[in-house]
Amino acid sequence: MKLVIAYIQPHALNDVKQVLYDAGVYKMSITNAMGCGQQKGYTEHFRGVEMEVNLLKKVRVEIAVNDNFVQPTIEAIVKGARTPDIGDGKIFVLPVEECIRIRTGETGSAAIG
């Protein structure tokens, strides 16, 4: 079992969700996030004062999957989020030690679904 965490551009979320659905991945958690990377932010003028904005809006997508769904999940995220521009995001894959479905008490791979 793995936890796939992806930070993507907010405008790419609908495309990523659609490609994930097409790949058979339906369960995910979405969180708004802010961060910076190679994009390094931008400069903005507010009431005559120059401000540097280096935390940009991102979306965090978390998906717990069984081992056989890891690669299709990664490929779907890349397919839905990739553009030719810098700042498309990052994907992290972490091991999941245990998963328990609260309603039924199922554990392990059966609980992830």
N, C-alpha and C positions, 0 to 999 in steps of 0.2 A: 504494500500500500504506500502511496506517495501523496504528498500535498504539493500541487502545482500552484505557485503564486506568480501572477503576472501583473506588472505595472504597464498600463497602456494609455494612449491618448484618449480623452473622453469622447471625441468624435468617432473613434474606432469601435466603441463598445457594441453598437448594434451589429456591425459586420462580424465582430468576433463571436458574439452570441449566435448569430445565424450559422456560421461555419462550425461552431461547436455542436449545435443542434444537428446539423447535417452529418457530423461525425459520431453521433449517438451519445454525446455528453450533454446531459440536461440539468445536472445539479451543480450549482455554483453559488458563491457569495460575492457580492459586489460592494465595494466601499470607496467613497471619495477619498482621495489622498492628495498630498502636495509634496513635491520634491524637486531636486535639481540634479543635473548630470552634465553631460557635455554641452547641453543647450545654454547653460550659464545664465539663463534669464534674459531680461530686457530692461530698458530704461523707460520710465514713464514720467510725464509731467502732470502734477496735481496741484492746482491753485498756484501755479508759478514756481513750484518747488520740484526739482528733479529728484526722482526716487528710483532706486534700483530694485527691481523685483526679481529675486532669484529662486523663489519657490513657485513652481508652476503646477497647474492643476493636472492631476493624473487620476486614473481609476485603477483600483487594486481588485483583481479577480482571483479568488481562491477556489480551487477545485480539488477535492479529495477523490482519488481514483485508484482502482486496482492496477497492479503492475502492467497488465496487458493494454490498459488505456493510456498509459503515460505518453508514449510516442504520438498516437493520434491526437491527443489533447494539445501537445506542444505544437505539432504541425498545424492544427486548426487555429491556434492563437496567432502563430506567425503569419499564416495565410490571411487572416482577417485584419491584422494590425500593421502589416508591413507597408511602408511607403518609401519613396526614394529620399525622404528627408530625415535629418537627424532628429532623435528624440522619440522614436517609435516605442521604446520601452525595454523592459527586461523580463526574463522568465527565470524563476528559481524553482528547483525541484528538491523537496525535503522528504526524508523518510517519515512515515507515520507509524508510531509504535503500536497504537491500539485505536480502534473505533468502536463505539457502542451506540446502538440505536436505542434511544430512551423509551420509545413506545413499546417495543417488543422485547428488548433486552438482547437482541442479536449482537454478536461481536465479530470483529475481523472483517474480512472481505464481504461477507453477507450484509453487514451493516452499512457499508459504503454503497452497495447496490450496483 
